[in-house]
Amino acid sequence: MAAIKLMNNSASFSDATVSSNNVGDLRRELELPAGATVNVNGTIANDATEVKDGDFIASVTSNKTGG
């Protein structure tokens, strides 16, 4: 189990506990769309990227721009 900070299509991070060991497992656990971009600690991650306690993980499913 990993205690992470998760931002999943929201404006802020929230506490989450996940059983995933990597981003690929996390996609399945949280049912994230295959096309979602996942960042771990501010860096774009691939499915093999490890998920550890204290990580900040953000998932974005659309590319919204403008203001």
N, C-alpha and C positions, 0 to 999 in steps of 0.2 A: 504494500500500500504506500502511496505517495501523497503527501499533503502539499497541494499546489495552490497557486493563485490562478484562477481561470477567468478569461474574458471571452465569452462565446456570444457574438453578435449583441453585445451590450456596451455601455459607455464606461464601465469600470470593472476592476477585478474583484472576484469574490472567492472565498475559501472553498476548496473542493478536495475531497479525498478520492483517489482513483486507484484501481488495481493494475493499471497499465504499466508496462515496463518501457514502452517506446511509443512514438507518435502514431504508428500504424495501429497498435493495440488501442490507443486512445480514440482514434477515429471510430473504431468499431464499438468501443465501450460507450461513447457519448453520441453515437450515430451521427457523426459529422459527415457532411456531403463529401464525395470523392474529390470534387473540385475546390474544396475549401483550402485556403492558405493558412498554414499553422506556423506561428512564431513561438520559439522557445527562448526566453530571456532576450527578446529583441532581435533574434536572428531567424530568418526563414529556415524551417526545418523540413527534413524529408521523413519518410515513414520509419527509418531506422534510428532516428535521433532518440536518445535515451530520455526518459521522464524520471526526474528525481525530486525528492523532498525540497520544497522551497522554490521550485521553478515557477516562473511567470509564463503562462501559456495563453496565447491569444489565437482565436480562430475567426477568420473572416470569410464569408461566403459570397460576397459581392464586392465589386470595385467601385464604390461610390466616390465621386470627386466633386469638387466645387464647394460653395459655401453659402 
